[in-house]
């Protein structure tokens, strides 16, 4: 359920959130896909010179016993995407395991929320970094940015006092950027 409110915070009510489409998690080095980050890949590995599990850094191998199958799938995906350095300084199993679980929770969230998952995120980051190092501007085709017209208020003026009044409400639910 998601809240549905008027701009002033009135008339809040719950409305059903549309169903979220499921995107299968690609299993690196596998012919099957998982139904989620918690899923398990069941098919045989694709023919590769080395499988992602064989490419795991020693510190990741040392932590295999404290990682879930879903976490190992994410780890293999990151290793296959040349991100094995993320695991190189990991503490031995039994040390900082809560931090390791938090890392995988963030990685799973990113994989599930970014269009195309971690692979697309990393690929896009590489493209943008390459463009930046070549002194290219990825925003060159943007014609102009329009700044919305706002109001300028003098502190303590009647219009400012009216807008700052507790009757306006919504301040507790507001945010400033």
N, C-alpha and C positions, 0 to 999 in steps of 0.2 A: 504494500500500500504506500502511496505517496501523497503528501499533503497537497491540497489545491486551495490556494488563498488568493484573495484580491491583492493588488499592489500595496494597499495600506495595511495589510495583515488581517483584515476582517473576513468574515465568511469562510474561515478555514474548515475544511472537511476532508475526510479521507476519500481518495478515489483509487480504483484498482490501477496498478502499474501494468503496462502491457507486458506480455511475456517476453523474456529476453531470449533472443535466438541463441542456440548453442552452436559453438564453433568447435569442431574437433581439434584436439591438441595433436599436432604432428609429432610422431615419435621418431626422433633422429635415428637413422640407420635401421628403420623397421618398415615393413610393408603395410602395417595397419595404423590406424589412428585411435587415439583414446577418446572416450566420450567426454572427459574432463581432465583436469590436472590430477585428479585422484584416481583416474582410470589406470588400468594396467595394459600394456601392449602385449599381444599374444602371438603375433606372427613372427616368422623367422626373419633374421636380419637380412637386409639387402646385401648384395655382394659388394663389399668395400675392402680396401686394403687393410684397414683397421677399423674396428667398431668403436663408437664413442666410449664404451666402457673400458676398452683397452687403452684409450688415450687419457684416462682420468689421472690428474696429478696425484702424487703419493699422499698428500695431506687429505685429499678427498677419499682415496681408497681407505685410509686409516679411520675415516669417519663413517664408512658404509654401514656399520652395525647400528648406528644411532639415527640413520636416515630412513624414511619410509620409501616404499617403491615409487610413489609419486614424486618425492623429492629427488630420488635418483634419476628419474626420467627428466626432470628439469635440469639437473646437474649435467646429464649427458647432452641435453640440448645446448646448454651454455658452452660445454667443452667443444661440441661439434661446430659451434659458431665462433670458435677461437676466443672464448672468454674463460679459459681454464685458469688464467692468472687470478681470477676472483677467489679461488680456493687455495692458492699457494701458501698463504700465511695463516691458514686455519689452525686452531689449537687442536690437540689430540682429542679423540672421543672422550666424552665425560667432562670436558672443559668447555664452557660457553655454549653448551648445546641449545640453550634457549635463544641465544643470538643467531645460531645457525638456523633454527626453526623460523625465527622472525625473518631472516634473509629469504628463505624459501617461500614464506607467506607473501612477502612483497613481490618476489619474482613471479609467483603464481597469479597474483592479482594483476600485475602488469601484463602477463601473458594472456590472461582472460579478457582484459579491458582494452588493450591496444589493438586496433584493427590489423590483423595479420599476426598478432602475437609478438613474442620476443624476437623472432627472426626478422620481421618487418621493422621493428623498433631499431634493432642493431644495424640492419641494412640502411635504413633512413639516416641514422646517426653517422654512419660511415660516409654516405653521399654528402651530407651537409658539412662534415668535417673536411672532406676532400675539396668541396667547393670553397670553403673558407680558406683553406691553405693555398688555393689557387687564386685567392683574392676575388672570387666571384660572389655576386650578391644574389641569393636565392629569391629575393623580393624585388628584383629589377622589373618584373612585369606588372607590379602593382602600381597603378597610375597615381593614386593619392589616397591618403588617409583622411577621413573627415572627422574632425573633432566636434562632438555634439555641443550645441549652444546651451550654456547654462546661465545661472544667475549669480551675480556678485552681490553679496550682502555685507553690509557694515555691521560689525559686532555691536550688539545692544540697540540696533535700530528696531522700530516696530515690526517690519517684516521678519527680521531675524528672531525677535522675541516670539512672534507668532509661530514660526516654524520650529523653534526650540522648545515650545511649550509642552508640558507633559500630556496635554490633551491630544496632541498629534499621535502619540503612541508609536509602537513599532520599533522604538530605539533599542530595546533589548534584543530584538530579532534582526537588527540591522548590522551591516558590516561596511567598513570603509576601505577602499583600495587606493 
